Amino acid sequence: MKSTFLKESFFSLPREALFAFHERPDAFTLLTPLSRDIEVLSTASTLKPSADVVRFIASFLFLKFRFEMVHTDYEPPKRFVDQQQKGLFSSWRHEHRFIDGGWRGDPATLLSDRIDFSHPLLPLFVPFVRHRLGSLFEYRHQKTREAVNQLSDGQAFSNATVVVTGATGLIGKRISEILVEKGARVIAFCRNVARAERLLGPKVRVVEWDFTRPDPEAYKSHLEQADAVIHLAGTPLFKQRWTTAFKRDIRESRVSSTRLLVDTINASKKRPAVFVSASAVGIYGTDPNRVCDEDSPPAEDILAEVCTAWESEVKRLDSAGVRTVQIRIGIVLDSRSGALKEMLPLFRSGMGGTLGLPDPWVNWIHLEDVARIFLMAAGSADLKGPYNAVAPQPVTNRDFARILAKVLRRPLLGVYPGPLLKLMIGDAADYASGGSKISSEKIRRAGYRFFFEDLASALNNAIRV
């Protein structure tokens, strides 16, 4: 029986630098836990296929097993492979992949460790093997991060002050983590200070900010200190059934909160150089026959009206000399929050199916890509105006359900009809199936490299991470 283990992590440095770290003669020793469980006997002087053999002894309970590994494939800076020559398993192949992403001012790398292994008795102890591998590679990736942090000096946002609203949300939290990693001073504007401090950690300064009860004296000075503002605040669209009151909250949490920030900045003596605001691909509507880019006219439904008003508030800063960027976000993929989190229980139970109409387009994007697009917008002086934050390969609603079921290795049922969704979630059902087909060409021409261009690889990462 064969099984696969996968561990992936993102690093804010070029893949050439990350690959070079793994080529260090002492890398294997540095990435091996200092414990009695693993004893390194010999290491390889190169990652290239050679006569060098990596030898170590691994302890399992009261037993000791000797392993010998050799390098078999070498393609710098993209990948290298080592395989078991002697050891406990019938086969063992470890592929290290280095996938580049980000933009020229902020090159980043996805480190992917995939191990394919087999043993006649594997079903009996695969949970134990997976547990041990999970602990080992959590340690290895953390040690890698600590070792290469010094290579990230002098990059974009180092020593910059950035105000982030909505910092406890899915995208805002990841943006804050990357900024801290880069050495930026992050100031989070949040309603619930205690909760934000728990979620964001001690390296993020949390300031109370509630657009429904504004107190400019509490936050104006922080805006005046900011080099950049990243504005993400807004009630999640599918948080609950769309009542009249909730629709009003959807609009006010975006439009009124933006107006408050813009008014405060316009009245300040010192203004940030750039204001990057979230928007949404909902501005283009739900017609699956439309193919839209940033120059396409907005639709006329409720979400399009909200997005148009939202972006209009941001543009009032243009006349004040502040560079403004509007990031029109698609469906963000992450298993810990958002649409994917809500869908996973149904699909994991084997009851997954197409939600509503099959033909509308699902304009998805991985969390890491959307977070780094926001940072590109803030850090690149060339970017101004609207940009679509969607992956280059959107899929139909039918194909999204099919690919998700395949990734989870579950059956796919038929279609959950629109009237049933309408009964369950109200007017939100009009948007649950997707919308027009959205182009990401503008952000790619500006220099952004996507970590994930196809849905299957994005889901594999989002569901495992």
VMD Tcl script that draws the C-alpha trace (Angstrom):
set ca {
  {0.00 0.00 0.00}
  {1.21 3.50 -0.87}
  {0.61 6.69 1.06}
  {1.56 10.35 0.64}
  {2.60 13.00 3.18}
  {2.67 16.69 2.23}
  {3.94 19.69 4.16}
  {4.01 23.16 2.58}
  {5.05 26.57 3.93}
  {5.51 30.06 2.48}
  {8.73 32.08 2.82}
  {9.28 35.76 1.99}
  {12.47 35.38 -0.02}
  {13.45 34.25 -3.54}
  {13.48 30.53 -4.21}
  {17.13 30.76 -5.26}
  {18.02 31.81 -1.71}
  {15.86 29.10 -0.13}
  {17.31 26.44 -2.44}
  {20.84 27.66 -1.62}
  {20.13 27.19 2.10}
  {19.22 23.55 1.46}
  {22.50 23.12 -0.44}
  {24.55 23.98 2.62}
  {26.62 20.96 3.73}
  {25.23 21.28 7.25}
  {21.57 21.73 6.21}
  {20.47 18.16 6.97}
  {22.03 18.32 10.43}
  {20.51 21.76 11.12}
  {17.05 20.47 10.19}
  {17.27 17.32 12.31}
  {15.76 17.60 15.82}
  {18.24 17.44 18.68}
  {16.76 14.35 20.29}
  {17.44 10.68 20.79}
  {14.88 9.77 18.12}
  {17.21 10.50 15.18}
  {20.96 9.97 15.10}
  {22.76 11.30 12.02}
  {25.65 9.06 10.94}
  {26.67 10.73 7.66}
  {25.44 13.49 5.34}
  {25.85 14.27 1.64}
  {28.21 16.96 0.40}
  {25.88 17.79 -2.50}
  {22.21 17.58 -3.47}
  {23.21 16.33 -6.91}
  {23.00 12.59 -7.65}
  {26.29 11.17 -6.38}
  {27.89 8.34 -4.45}
  {27.24 10.22 -1.18}
  {24.86 8.43 1.17}
  {22.87 10.05 3.97}
  {22.81 7.60 6.87}
  {20.83 7.93 10.09}
  {19.18 5.82 12.77}
  {15.54 6.49 13.68}
  {14.05 5.22 16.93}
  {10.45 4.03 17.15}
  {9.39 3.08 20.67}
  {12.13 0.61 21.77}
  {13.25 -0.24 18.24}
  {15.99 1.33 16.14}
  {15.95 1.36 12.33}
  {18.86 2.23 10.09}
  {18.16 4.27 6.95}
  {20.30 5.08 3.91}
  {19.16 7.78 1.49}
  {20.64 8.96 -1.85}
  {19.85 11.96 -4.00}
  {18.36 10.99 -7.36}
  {17.06 14.17 -9.04}
  {18.46 17.70 -9.04}
  {16.93 20.70 -10.84}
  {18.04 23.94 -9.16}
  {16.36 26.10 -7.99}
  {13.11 24.20 -8.60}
  {13.47 20.77 -6.96}
  {15.60 17.93 -5.70}
  {14.73 14.37 -4.70}
  {16.11 11.84 -2.26}
  {15.08 8.21 -2.07}
  {15.52 5.37 0.39}
  {18.29 2.95 -0.57}
  {18.01 0.86 2.59}
  {15.51 1.11 5.40}
  {12.22 0.15 6.95}
  {9.94 0.96 4.02}
  {9.39 -0.88 0.74}
  {9.77 2.49 -0.98}
  {10.37 6.06 0.15}
  {10.68 9.05 -2.17}
  {11.01 12.61 -0.85}
  {10.59 15.45 -3.35}
  {11.53 18.98 -2.25}
  {9.91 21.60 -4.51}
  {10.56 25.36 -4.51}
  {7.69 27.28 -6.15}
  {8.12 30.99 -6.74}
  {5.43 33.63 -6.37}
  {4.87 37.23 -5.30}
  {6.27 40.19 -7.25}
  {9.62 41.75 -8.04}
  {9.62 43.91 -4.88}
  {8.64 40.97 -2.71}
  {9.73 37.61 -4.15}
  {8.36 34.69 -2.17}
  {8.61 30.91 -2.23}
  {6.36 27.98 -1.44}
  {8.46 25.16 0.04}
  {6.71 21.85 -0.67}
  {7.92 18.61 0.93}
  {6.13 15.56 -0.49}
  {6.92 12.03 0.66}
  {5.50 8.97 -1.10}
  {6.08 5.81 0.91}
  {4.89 2.21 1.00}
  {5.07 -0.90 3.18}
  {3.11 -4.19 3.13}
  {1.82 -3.50 6.64}
  {1.30 0.23 6.14}
  {-2.43 0.27 7.08}
  {-1.48 -0.81 10.59}
  {0.87 2.06 11.35}
  {0.22 4.83 8.79}
  {-1.39 7.12 11.44}
  {1.78 6.79 13.54}
  {4.04 7.51 10.54}
  {1.96 10.55 9.58}
  {2.07 11.86 13.14}
  {5.85 11.51 13.31}
  {6.30 13.12 9.90}
  {3.98 15.97 10.85}
  {6.04 16.75 13.98}
  {9.34 16.38 12.11}
  {8.44 18.66 9.20}
  {6.81 21.25 11.43}
  {10.18 21.42 13.18}
  {12.11 21.47 9.89}
  {10.08 24.27 8.35}
  {10.30 26.31 11.53}
  {14.07 25.85 11.68}
  {14.31 26.80 8.01}
  {12.33 29.96 8.71}
  {14.60 30.90 11.61}
  {17.74 30.24 9.56}
  {16.69 32.23 6.48}
  {15.11 35.21 8.28}
  {18.45 36.98 8.15}
  {18.38 36.71 4.35}
  {15.22 38.85 4.18}
  {16.78 42.10 5.44}
  {16.27 45.27 3.42}
  {13.13 44.09 1.66}
  {9.90 45.94 1.02}
  {8.12 47.28 4.14}
  {11.14 46.95 6.43}
  {10.66 49.65 9.12}
  {7.47 50.91 7.44}
  {4.34 51.70 9.50}
  {1.20 50.10 8.09}
  {-2.34 50.49 9.41}
  {-4.53 47.43 8.73}
  {-8.28 47.42 9.29}
  {-10.07 44.09 9.45}
  {-6.81 42.61 10.70}
  {-8.52 39.75 12.55}
  {-10.24 38.54 9.38}
  {-8.91 35.85 7.07}
  {-6.95 38.12 4.71}
  {-6.03 40.80 7.25}
  {-4.47 38.33 9.66}
  {-2.26 36.84 6.95}
  {-1.23 40.29 5.70}
  {-0.32 41.29 9.26}
  {1.77 38.13 9.69}
  {3.73 38.80 6.50}
  {4.29 42.45 7.40}
  {5.62 41.51 10.85}
  {7.89 38.94 9.21}
  {9.25 41.71 7.00}
  {10.02 44.01 9.90}
  {7.11 46.42 9.43}
  {5.36 48.17 12.32}
  {1.75 47.00 12.08}
  {-1.13 48.91 13.67}
  {-4.41 47.00 13.63}
  {-7.68 48.96 13.82}
  {-10.25 46.65 15.46}
  {-13.49 46.80 17.41}
  {-12.55 44.15 19.97}
  {-9.07 44.98 21.25}
  {-8.72 42.00 23.59}
  {-9.69 39.49 20.90}
  {-7.39 41.13 18.35}
  {-4.45 41.04 20.72}
  {-4.99 37.31 21.29}
  {-5.22 36.59 17.56}
  {-2.46 38.86 16.28}
  {0.16 38.50 19.00}
  {2.41 40.98 20.78}
  {4.20 42.27 17.67}
  {1.05 43.98 16.35}
  {-0.17 47.22 17.96}
  {-3.97 47.07 18.36}
  {-6.03 50.27 18.41}
  {-9.75 50.44 19.11}
  {-11.66 51.57 16.04}
  {-15.41 51.30 15.57}
  {-16.92 53.13 12.60}
  {-20.38 52.98 14.24}
  {-19.06 54.95 17.27}
  {-16.19 57.00 15.85}
  {-13.72 58.66 18.18}
  {-11.12 60.30 15.92}
  {-8.87 61.22 18.82}
  {-8.36 57.51 19.51}
  {-6.98 56.66 16.08}
  {-6.22 59.85 14.10}
  {-2.63 60.08 15.35}
  {-2.00 56.50 14.20}
  {-3.23 57.30 10.70}
  {-0.86 60.28 10.63}
  {2.04 57.93 11.46}
  {1.17 55.48 8.69}
  {3.17 55.07 5.51}
  {0.36 52.90 4.13}
  {-3.22 51.94 4.99}
  {-4.68 48.56 4.03}
  {-8.44 48.68 4.52}
  {-10.20 45.29 4.75}
  {-12.99 45.90 7.26}
  {-16.42 44.63 6.24}
  {-19.06 42.20 7.44}
  {-18.55 38.73 5.85}
  {-21.11 38.29 3.08}
  {-22.23 34.79 4.02}
  {-22.14 35.25 7.76}
  {-25.92 34.76 8.03}
  {-29.17 34.83 6.10}
  {-29.63 38.07 4.14}
  {-32.30 39.96 6.01}
  {-33.02 43.62 5.30}
  {-30.98 44.59 8.36}
  {-28.06 42.39 7.32}
  {-28.01 43.85 3.80}
  {-27.78 47.28 5.39}
  {-24.88 46.04 7.54}
  {-23.10 44.69 4.44}
  {-23.22 48.14 2.89}
  {-22.53 50.27 5.93}
  {-19.61 48.16 7.16}
  {-17.87 48.84 3.86}
  {-19.02 52.24 2.65}
  {-19.39 54.08 5.97}
  {-16.16 52.67 7.42}
  {-14.27 53.76 4.29}
  {-15.84 57.21 4.42}
  {-14.73 57.62 8.04}
  {-11.11 56.74 7.22}
  {-11.03 58.94 4.12}
  {-12.51 61.93 5.98}
  {-9.98 61.52 8.78}
  {-7.05 61.27 6.37}
  {-8.22 64.28 4.35}
  {-8.39 66.32 7.56}
  {-4.90 65.25 8.68}
  {-1.70 67.23 8.29}
  {0.30 64.13 7.37}
  {-1.22 61.54 5.08}
  {-0.16 58.01 4.12}
  {1.48 57.58 0.73}
  {-0.97 54.86 -0.29}
  {-4.44 53.63 0.64}
  {-5.27 50.09 -0.51}
  {-8.89 49.05 -0.10}
  {-10.68 45.76 -0.53}
  {-13.47 45.55 -3.05}
  {-15.04 42.49 -4.70}
  {-15.62 40.88 -8.07}
  {-19.30 41.16 -7.17}
  {-19.07 44.52 -8.90}
  {-19.35 42.67 -12.24}
  {-22.59 40.85 -11.44}
  {-23.75 37.26 -11.89}
  {-24.18 36.90 -15.67}
  {-22.07 33.82 -16.63}
  {-21.95 34.99 -20.26}
  {-19.92 38.10 -19.39}
  {-16.11 38.12 -19.51}
  {-14.92 41.07 -17.43}
  {-11.75 43.00 -16.75}
  {-11.18 46.17 -14.72}
  {-12.58 48.36 -17.51}
  {-15.91 46.49 -17.65}
  {-18.92 48.48 -16.42}
  {-20.45 47.47 -13.06}
  {-23.65 45.47 -12.90}
  {-26.84 46.80 -11.30}
  {-27.51 44.36 -8.44}
  {-27.06 44.94 -4.73}
  {-23.43 43.77 -4.47}
  {-22.40 45.74 -7.51}
  {-23.99 48.87 -6.02}
  {-22.16 48.29 -2.72}
  {-18.81 47.82 -4.48}
  {-19.30 50.91 -6.62}
  {-20.11 53.08 -3.59}
  {-17.22 51.50 -1.67}
  {-14.68 52.31 -4.36}
  {-16.07 55.80 -4.85}
  {-15.29 56.65 -1.23}
  {-11.67 55.52 -1.71}
  {-11.20 57.62 -4.83}
  {-11.87 60.82 -2.83}
  {-8.28 60.50 -1.63}
  {-6.88 60.89 -5.14}
  {-7.27 64.66 -5.02}
  {-5.40 64.73 -1.69}
  {-2.27 63.24 -3.26}
  {-2.74 59.75 -1.80}
  {-2.23 56.88 -4.23}
  {-5.30 54.63 -4.07}
  {-5.74 51.01 -5.15}
  {-8.90 48.92 -5.08}
  {-8.43 45.14 -4.93}
  {-11.48 43.32 -6.28}
  {-11.38 39.99 -4.47}
  {-12.80 36.67 -5.65}
  {-13.63 33.60 -3.52}
  {-10.70 33.21 -1.13}
  {-9.66 29.60 -0.52}
  {-8.69 28.64 3.02}
  {-10.03 25.77 5.10}
  {-10.04 27.80 8.32}
  {-12.52 30.45 7.23}
  {-14.73 31.66 4.42}
  {-16.65 29.77 1.76}
  {-14.38 26.71 1.68}
  {-14.71 26.17 5.42}
  {-18.50 26.20 5.09}
  {-18.44 23.73 2.19}
  {-15.97 21.20 3.58}
  {-18.27 19.40 6.08}
  {-20.83 18.71 3.35}
  {-18.23 17.46 0.87}
  {-16.27 15.44 3.45}
  {-19.47 13.64 4.42}
  {-19.86 12.49 0.82}
  {-22.91 14.71 0.31}
  {-21.20 17.36 -1.81}
  {-22.81 18.63 -4.98}
  {-23.16 21.65 -7.23}
  {-24.64 24.49 -5.20}
  {-27.24 26.14 -7.40}
  {-26.74 26.86 -11.09}
  {-23.92 24.88 -12.73}
  {-22.72 27.42 -15.32}
  {-21.73 30.61 -13.41}
  {-18.00 31.13 -12.92}
  {-16.27 30.67 -9.59}
  {-13.48 33.25 -9.55}
  {-11.31 31.76 -6.82}
  {-7.94 32.75 -5.35}
  {-5.69 31.20 -2.72}
  {-5.29 33.13 0.55}
  {-1.53 33.54 0.11}
  {-1.91 35.04 -3.36}
  {-4.56 37.57 -2.35}
  {-2.56 38.63 0.73}
  {0.56 39.24 -1.34}
  {-1.39 41.09 -4.04}
  {-2.48 43.55 -1.34}
  {1.15 43.98 -0.30}
  {2.19 44.45 -3.92}
  {-0.45 47.17 -4.26}
  {0.85 48.91 -1.15}
  {4.53 48.56 -2.03}
  {4.57 49.22 -5.76}
  {4.31 52.88 -6.74}
  {3.21 51.87 -10.25}
  {-0.12 50.41 -9.13}
  {-3.18 52.63 -9.01}
  {-6.90 52.05 -9.42}
  {-8.76 48.72 -9.55}
  {-7.14 45.28 -9.87}
  {-8.85 41.89 -9.91}
  {-7.50 39.48 -7.31}
  {-8.55 36.19 -8.89}
  {-6.54 33.20 -10.10}
  {-5.76 32.94 -13.82}
  {-7.95 29.84 -14.27}
  {-11.52 30.38 -13.03}
  {-13.84 27.36 -13.21}
  {-17.57 26.88 -13.56}
  {-19.58 26.16 -10.45}
  {-20.09 22.59 -11.66}
  {-16.34 22.06 -12.12}
  {-15.55 23.60 -8.75}
  {-17.74 21.01 -7.02}
  {-16.26 18.20 -9.12}
  {-12.64 19.16 -8.40}
  {-13.29 19.67 -4.67}
  {-14.88 16.21 -4.42}
  {-11.93 14.70 -6.30}
  {-9.35 16.36 -4.03}
  {-11.22 15.04 -0.98}
  {-11.68 11.61 -2.61}
  {-15.40 11.73 -2.04}
  {-18.37 11.08 -4.34}
  {-20.16 13.96 -5.99}
  {-23.93 14.02 -5.80}
  {-26.12 16.00 -8.15}
  {-27.25 19.59 -7.85}
  {-28.61 21.43 -4.84}
  {-31.24 23.50 -6.68}
  {-31.45 27.26 -6.41}
  {-34.88 27.30 -4.70}
  {-33.51 25.09 -1.92}
  {-30.54 27.44 -1.41}
  {-32.93 30.40 -1.46}
  {-34.93 28.78 1.30}
  {-31.77 28.23 3.36}
  {-29.83 31.49 2.91}
  {-32.24 33.94 1.32}
  {-31.05 36.44 -1.30}
  {-27.44 35.33 -0.75}
  {-28.37 32.32 -2.92}
  {-28.31 34.63 -5.95}
  {-24.53 34.89 -5.51}
  {-23.66 31.43 -4.12}
  {-23.31 29.87 -7.58}
  {-20.74 32.37 -8.86}
  {-20.94 35.05 -11.52}
  {-19.22 36.45 -14.58}
  {-15.82 35.22 -15.77}
  {-13.15 37.59 -14.41}
  {-9.71 38.26 -15.88}
  {-6.52 38.53 -13.76}
  {-4.42 39.71 -16.71}
  {-3.91 43.26 -15.37}
  {-2.26 42.18 -12.11}
  {-0.13 39.64 -13.97}
  {1.04 42.29 -16.43}
  {1.99 44.41 -13.43}
  {4.37 41.62 -12.39}
  {2.53 39.37 -9.95}
  {3.36 35.63 -10.07}
  {0.65 33.36 -8.70}
  {1.58 30.48 -6.43}
  {-1.56 28.68 -7.52}
  {-2.97 28.91 -11.04}
  {-5.03 25.70 -11.06}
  {-7.78 24.88 -8.59}
  {-6.67 21.36 -7.63}
  {-3.23 22.46 -6.38}
  {-4.77 25.39 -4.51}
  {-7.31 23.16 -2.77}
  {-4.67 20.58 -1.88}
  {-2.66 23.28 -0.13}
  {-5.60 25.13 1.44}
  {-7.14 21.99 2.89}
  {-3.88 20.61 4.30}
  {-2.45 23.85 5.72}
}
mol new
graphics top color blue
foreach p $ca { graphics top sphere $p radius 0.5 }
foreach p [lrange $ca 0 end-1] q [lrange $ca 1 end] { graphics top cylinder $p $q radius 0.2 }
display resetview
